[in-house]
């Protein structure tokens, strides 16, 4: 319990938040919902990629993750390269100073321990290592909550990720294979738990009543060029993914099906534009979601979803809408299996429009059955996340009287 003359617990949230990725921001939204419900006395702020966006949307103070404002631009000139190098040094002290001001720092979800998309070791892995090392040195508890992980081949990235995980005070993973991956990379995971992705804790919009005739199909797209190990054939992977997806959309339109194109990050807009240009039909439209709630509303109104981004899949699953995954990493396969749709995955690196259509039709034939399965699995996921939030309270806030804090919040 926090009395009038006691300092409220200071909680920081950390990550590539406010940078245009809806899944990352959805994970932050879920954690802030937990903190506001269970720890209303906490003073919360962020160290993140897009501080202005985080403050505007979530109403918490936020600090820029990197000193160098050009951190994510390619540096080719000597001055830009020197600024990046200086920024890495300055960020050591900036990160430590920020961590020192907190009792607890939470990294909310996200694939922070994986490299399934292109990633350089001196980018986010370095930032995460600075956070976790500062937390250990300054005795600030750092919690990696429902994060994604995968075995990493690149040695510097692997080392930074491994040490970040070792230095954290609390770790949980969003699937069992993430925990297995960290164990394989040398992290003791004996006390680590597996819980659903944090987005499963978000509110779900009501499902639309079935129309009685074939209805709209949501197609979630991505600016997909493969992963860290695919850089040599990135353009080939992108072209094959885009061509296969475009052919699939065109086939749906030829059958008279309305198609709604969805994104999950600002960088996906170019893919939407390419498909709209290639399939010139009023049946193909595009949404402009600004949050996972927007995606869920679109998907709740659809008969079926086909999607590639991980949190697009979660939004469909959460609304109980049958979904077919264009899978680019093992995490998508694991998520679909966990929710009872393991048979409906298609490789994103080798999209075959004809095979995709076959899988799509098979999925639609089982729609009613799968909707019931998803209702049951979503209830189980919600219960597991409630358990995780209770575990977080016990681990990170052992001295707080939560019942009295809640009563204080609800008092008139």
NORFENFEN-V928457 format. One record per pair of residues at least 12 apart in sequence whose ideal C-beta (glycine too) atoms are under 8 Angstrom apart, sorted by the first residue. I is the first residue (numbers start at 1). J is the second residue. D is the distance in Angstrom with one decimal. If there is no record, write none. Layout:
BEGIN
I:J:D  I:J:D
END
This chain:
BEGIN
1:400:6.8  1:401:3.6  1:404:4.9  1:405:6.6  2:41:4.3  2:400:7.4  2:405:7.2  8:41:4.8  8:42:6.0  8:43:4.9  9:39:6.8  9:41:6.7  9:42:5.0  9:43:7.3  9:103:5.1  9:104:6.8  9:397:6.3  9:400:6.5  10:42:7.4  10:43:5.2  10:101:6.3  10:102:4.6  10:103:4.9  10:104:7.4  11:35:6.3  11:39:7.3  11:42:4.7  11:43:6.9  11:44:4.8  11:45:8.0  11:102:6.5  11:103:7.0  11:104:5.0  11:105:7.4  11:106:6.6  12:44:7.5  12:45:6.0  12:46:6.8  12:47:6.2  12:98:6.8  12:99:7.2  12:101:7.6  12:102:4.2  12:104:7.2  12:105:4.2  12:106:7.2  13:28:6.0  13:31:6.4  13:32:7.5  13:44:6.7  13:45:7.7  13:46:4.7  13:47:7.8  13:48:7.4  13:60:7.8  13:105:7.3  13:106:5.3  13:107:7.6  13:108:5.9  14:46:7.1  14:47:5.1  14:48:6.9  14:65:8.0  14:105:5.6  14:106:7.2  14:107:5.2  14:131:5.6  15:27:7.9  15:28:7.3  15:48:6.1  15:49:7.5  15:107:5.6  15:108:6.5  15:110:5.5  15:112:6.8  16:48:7.0  16:49:4.4  16:65:7.5  16:110:7.0  16:124:6.3  17:46:6.2  17:48:3.9  17:49:6.2  17:50:6.6  17:54:5.5  17:62:8.0  17:108:7.9  18:46:7.8  18:48:5.4  18:49:6.0  18:50:2.8  18:51:6.4  18:52:7.2  18:53:3.5  18:54:3.9  18:57:7.4  18:62:7.0  19:48:7.5  19:49:3.7  19:50:4.5  19:53:7.6  20:50:7.2  20:265:5.4  20:266:3.6  20:267:7.1  21:264:6.9  21:265:4.8  22:263:7.9  22:264:5.1  22:265:6.8  22:289:6.3  22:290:7.6  22:291:6.2  22:292:5.4  22:295:6.6  22:311:6.3  23:109:7.9  23:110:7.3  23:199:6.9  23:264:6.1  23:292:7.0  23:309:6.9  23:310:6.3  23:311:3.0  23:314:7.6  24:109:7.5  24:110:5.2  25:54:7.9  25:57:7.3  25:291:6.7  25:292:7.5  26:198:7.4  26:199:4.7  26:202:6.2  26:291:7.0  26:292:3.7  26:311:6.1  27:108:4.3  27:109:3.2  27:110:5.7  27:146:7.5  27:197:7.5  27:198:4.4  27:199:6.4  28:46:7.7  28:54:7.4  28:58:6.8  28:108:5.1  29:58:7.2  29:202:6.3  29:291:7.5  29:292:7.4  30:108:6.9  30:109:7.4  30:198:4.0  30:199:6.3  30:201:4.3  30:202:5.6  31:106:5.8  31:108:4.0  31:109:7.7  31:145:6.8  31:198:6.4  32:44:7.0  32:58:6.0  32:60:7.4  33:201:6.8  33:202:7.6  34:201:7.2  34:389:4.9  34:392:7.4  37:406:7.5  38:389:6.6  38:393:5.9  38:402:5.7  38:405:7.6  38:406:7.1  39:393:7.6  39:397:6.2  39:400:6.6  39:402:7.1  39:405:6.5  40:405:5.8  40:406:7.3  40:408:7.1  40:409:4.0  41:400:7.4  41:405:5.3  41:408:7.5  44:60:5.1  45:60:5.5  45:61:4.2  45:62:6.4  45:63:7.2  46:58:8.0  46:60:5.9  46:61:7.3  46:62:4.1  46:63:7.0  47:62:7.4  47:63:5.1  47:64:7.9  47:65:5.7  47:95:7.3  47:98:5.1  47:131:7.8  48:62:5.6  48:63:7.6  48:64:7.7  48:65:5.6  49:64:7.9  49:65:5.2  51:63:5.8  51:64:5.2  57:291:7.9  63:98:6.2  65:127:6.1  66:87:6.0  66:91:6.1  66:127:7.4  67:86:8.0  67:87:4.8  67:90:4.2  67:91:5.5  67:94:5.8  68:83:5.5  68:84:5.8  68:86:7.3  68:87:3.1  68:90:7.8  70:83:6.6  70:84:7.5  71:84:7.1  71:87:6.4  71:123:7.8  72:123:7.9  88:122:6.5  88:126:6.8  91:127:7.0  91:130:6.2  92:130:6.0  95:127:7.2  95:130:4.2  95:131:5.9  95:134:5.5  96:130:7.5  96:134:4.4  96:137:7.4  96:138:6.7  99:131:6.6  99:134:4.0  99:135:5.6  99:138:5.6  99:140:5.1  99:142:7.9  100:134:7.6  100:138:5.1  100:140:7.0  102:140:5.3  103:140:6.6  103:141:7.1  104:140:7.0  104:141:5.0  104:142:7.9  104:143:6.8  104:396:4.8  104:397:7.3  105:131:6.6  105:135:6.1  105:140:6.0  105:141:7.2  105:142:4.8  105:143:7.1  106:143:5.0  106:145:5.8  106:392:8.0  106:396:7.7  107:128:7.4  107:131:7.5  107:142:7.1  107:143:6.8  107:144:4.9  107:145:6.5  107:147:6.5  107:168:8.0  108:145:5.7  108:146:7.8  108:198:6.0  109:145:6.4  109:146:4.9  109:147:6.1  109:148:7.7  109:174:6.8  109:197:6.1  109:198:4.2  109:199:7.3  110:147:6.3  110:148:6.9  111:147:7.1  111:148:3.6  111:149:7.6  111:150:7.6  111:310:7.5  111:331:7.1  112:124:7.1  112:128:5.8  112:144:6.7  112:147:5.1  112:148:7.2  112:164:7.9  113:144:7.3  113:147:5.6  113:148:6.6  113:149:3.6  113:150:7.4  113:161:5.2  113:164:7.3  113:165:6.1  113:178:7.0  113:181:7.6  113:182:6.5  114:148:5.3  114:149:5.4  114:150:3.9  114:152:7.2  114:161:8.0  114:178:7.6  114:181:7.6  114:329:7.6  114:331:7.5  115:150:6.9  115:152:4.8  115:153:8.0  115:154:6.7  115:157:5.7  115:161:7.9  115:227:6.8  115:228:4.3  116:150:5.6  116:227:5.0  116:228:7.5  116:328:6.9  116:329:3.9  116:331:7.0  117:227:5.8  117:228:7.3  118:225:6.9  118:226:7.7  118:227:6.8  118:228:5.7  118:231:6.6  118:234:7.6  119:157:6.5  119:228:5.5  120:157:7.7  121:154:6.5  121:156:3.9  121:157:4.2  121:160:5.7  125:156:8.0  125:157:5.2  125:160:4.1  125:161:5.6  125:164:7.3  126:160:6.1  128:160:7.2  128:161:7.5  128:164:4.6  129:160:4.6  129:163:5.9  129:164:4.8  129:167:7.9  131:164:7.5  132:163:7.3  132:164:4.4  132:165:7.7  132:166:8.0  132:167:3.9  132:168:5.2  133:163:7.4  133:164:8.0  133:167:5.7  135:167:6.7  135:168:7.3  135:169:6.9  136:167:4.5  141:169:4.1  141:170:6.9  141:395:7.7  141:396:5.6  142:167:7.2  142:168:4.8  142:169:5.6  142:170:7.5  143:168:6.7  143:169:6.4  143:170:3.9  143:171:7.7  143:392:6.7  143:395:7.3  143:396:5.9  144:164:7.9  144:165:6.8  144:168:4.9  144:170:6.9  144:171:4.8  144:172:7.1  145:170:7.3  145:172:5.8  145:198:6.8  145:388:7.4  145:392:6.8  146:172:5.5  146:173:6.9  146:174:4.7  146:195:5.2  146:196:7.0  146:197:5.8  146:198:4.9  146:385:7.9  146:388:6.8  147:171:7.4  147:172:7.4  147:173:6.1  147:174:6.6  147:178:7.0  148:173:7.2  148:174:5.4  148:175:7.4  148:178:5.4  148:310:7.8  148:331:5.5  149:161:7.7  149:165:7.6  149:173:6.1  149:178:3.8  149:179:7.3  149:181:4.7  149:182:5.0  150:177:7.8  150:178:7.0  150:181:5.1  150:329:6.8  150:330:6.7  150:331:7.1  151:181:4.7  151:184:5.6  151:185:6.2  152:185:7.1  152:228:7.6  153:228:7.4  153:229:6.3  154:228:6.4  157:228:7.6  158:185:6.2  161:185:7.1  162:182:7.7  162:185:5.0  162:186:5.5  162:187:6.1  165:182:5.6  165:185:8.0  165:187:4.7  166:187:5.7  166:188:7.8  169:395:7.5  169:396:7.9  170:392:7.3  170:395:5.2  170:396:6.7  171:187:7.9  171:189:7.4  171:192:4.7  172:192:6.2  172:193:4.9  172:194:6.9  172:195:5.4  172:388:6.3  172:391:7.8  173:192:6.5  173:193:7.7  173:194:5.2  173:195:7.6  174:194:7.4  174:195:6.9  174:196:6.5  174:197:4.5  174:198:7.8  174:331:7.6  175:194:6.4  175:331:6.3  175:334:4.3  175:335:6.7  175:338:6.8  176:194:5.2  176:334:7.3  177:330:5.9  177:331:7.4  177:334:5.4  178:194:7.6  178:331:7.3  179:192:5.6  179:194:5.7  193:388:7.2  193:391:7.0  195:384:5.2  195:385:6.0  195:387:7.3  195:388:4.2  196:338:7.8  196:381:4.1  196:384:5.5  196:385:5.7  197:310:7.9  197:311:7.7  197:314:5.7  197:335:7.5  198:385:7.1  199:292:6.0  199:311:5.9  199:314:4.8  199:315:7.3  199:318:7.0  200:314:6.8  200:318:6.1  200:378:7.1  200:381:4.3  200:382:6.5  200:385:5.8  201:382:7.1  201:385:4.6  201:389:7.8  202:292:6.2  202:293:7.1  202:296:7.8  202:318:7.4  203:293:7.3  204:296:6.4  204:300:7.8  204:318:5.5  204:319:6.0  204:378:7.6  205:293:7.1  205:296:5.3  205:297:5.0  205:300:4.9  205:319:6.8  206:300:6.9  207:300:4.9  207:319:6.2  207:320:6.0  207:321:7.6  208:300:5.9  208:301:4.5  210:303:7.8  211:303:7.9  214:255:7.7  214:256:7.5  214:257:5.9  214:303:6.6  215:258:7.4  215:302:6.7  215:303:4.0  216:257:7.2  216:258:4.3  216:259:7.1  216:260:5.5  216:301:6.8  216:302:5.0  216:303:6.4  217:252:5.7  217:257:5.5  217:258:7.2  217:259:5.4  217:260:7.2  217:302:6.2  217:303:6.4  217:304:5.2  217:305:7.3  217:306:6.8  218:259:7.9  218:260:4.9  218:262:5.5  218:298:5.7  218:299:5.3  218:302:4.3  218:304:7.6  218:305:4.5  218:306:7.4  218:307:7.3  218:316:7.3  218:321:7.8  219:245:7.1  219:248:7.5  219:249:6.0  219:259:5.7  219:260:7.1  219:261:5.6  219:262:6.9  219:305:7.7  219:306:5.1  219:307:7.1  220:261:8.0  220:262:4.5  220:263:7.3  220:264:6.5  220:295:7.8  220:305:6.8  220:306:7.1  220:307:3.1  220:308:6.0  220:309:5.7  220:312:3.6  220:313:7.8  220:316:7.9  221:245:6.5  221:261:6.0  221:262:7.1  221:263:6.4  221:268:5.6  221:271:4.4  221:272:6.1  221:275:6.9  221:308:6.7  222:241:8.0  222:263:7.8  222:264:6.7  222:265:7.5  222:268:5.5  222:271:6.6  222:308:4.5  222:309:5.1  222:328:7.8  222:348:7.9  223:238:7.7  223:265:7.4  223:267:4.5  223:268:5.2  223:270:6.1  223:271:5.5  224:237:7.0  224:238:6.2  224:241:5.0  224:271:7.9  224:308:6.2  224:328:6.2  224:348:6.0  225:237:5.8  225:238:4.7  226:238:7.7  226:328:7.6  226:349:6.3  227:328:7.2  227:329:7.0  230:349:7.6  237:349:5.3  240:349:7.0  240:350:6.5  240:351:6.3  241:308:7.8  241:326:7.6  241:348:5.8  241:349:7.1  241:351:5.4  242:271:6.5  242:274:6.0  242:275:7.6  243:351:7.5  244:350:7.9  244:351:2.7  244:352:6.3  244:353:5.0  244:356:6.8  245:271:7.9  245:275:6.8  245:326:7.5  245:351:6.0  245:353:7.9  246:274:7.3  246:275:5.4  246:278:4.8  246:279:6.4  247:353:3.6  248:306:7.2  248:351:7.4  248:353:4.7  248:356:5.1  248:357:6.5  248:360:7.7  249:261:7.8  249:275:5.8  249:279:5.3  249:284:6.4  250:278:7.5  250:279:5.0  251:353:6.5  251:357:5.7  253:279:6.0  253:281:4.8  253:283:4.9  253:284:6.2  256:283:7.3  257:283:7.0  258:283:5.0  258:284:7.9  258:285:7.5  259:279:8.0  259:283:6.1  259:284:4.8  259:285:7.5  260:285:5.7  260:286:7.3  260:287:5.9  260:298:6.0  260:302:6.8  261:275:6.2  261:276:7.3  261:284:6.8  261:285:7.1  261:286:4.3  261:287:7.0  262:286:7.8  262:287:5.4  262:289:6.4  262:295:6.0  262:298:5.9  262:299:7.8  262:307:7.2  262:312:6.4  263:287:7.8  263:288:8.0  263:289:6.6  264:289:8.0  264:295:7.3  264:309:3.7  264:311:5.8  264:312:5.2  265:309:7.3  268:309:7.8  272:286:4.9  292:311:6.4  292:314:7.9  292:315:5.7  295:311:7.7  295:312:6.5  295:315:4.3  296:315:4.8  296:318:6.4  296:319:5.2  299:315:5.4  299:316:4.8  299:319:4.9  299:321:4.9  299:323:8.0  300:319:4.3  300:320:8.0  300:321:6.6  302:321:5.7  303:321:7.7  303:322:8.0  303:364:7.1  303:367:7.1  304:321:6.8  304:322:5.3  304:323:7.2  304:324:7.3  304:360:7.0  304:363:6.4  304:364:5.7  304:367:7.1  305:321:5.3  305:322:7.2  305:323:4.1  305:324:7.3  306:323:7.1  306:324:4.7  306:326:6.8  306:356:7.5  306:360:6.5  307:323:6.2  307:324:7.8  307:325:6.7  307:326:6.8  308:325:7.4  308:326:4.0  308:327:7.8  308:328:6.3  308:348:5.4  310:329:7.8  310:331:6.1  310:332:6.1  310:335:7.0  313:325:5.4  313:332:6.2  313:335:6.0  313:336:7.1  314:335:7.0  317:335:7.4  317:339:4.9  317:341:7.6  317:374:6.0  317:377:7.6  317:378:7.3  318:378:6.2  320:371:5.1  320:374:4.4  320:375:5.7  320:378:6.8  321:371:7.6  321:374:7.8  322:341:7.2  322:344:7.7  322:363:5.3  322:364:7.1  322:366:7.3  322:367:5.2  322:370:4.6  322:371:6.7  322:374:7.7  323:336:7.9  323:341:6.7  323:344:7.2  323:363:7.9  324:344:4.6  324:345:7.6  324:346:6.5  324:356:7.5  324:359:5.8  324:360:5.7  324:363:5.3  325:341:7.7  325:344:6.5  325:345:4.7  325:346:6.9  326:346:5.5  326:347:7.6  326:348:4.3  326:351:6.5  326:356:8.0  327:345:4.5  327:346:6.7  327:347:6.2  327:348:5.9  328:348:4.0  328:349:6.8  332:345:6.7  333:345:5.4  338:377:7.3  339:373:7.6  339:374:6.3  339:377:4.8  340:370:7.1  340:373:4.2  340:374:7.0  340:377:5.7  341:363:8.0  341:370:6.5  341:373:7.7  341:374:7.9  344:359:6.0  344:362:7.8  344:363:5.2  346:359:5.9
END
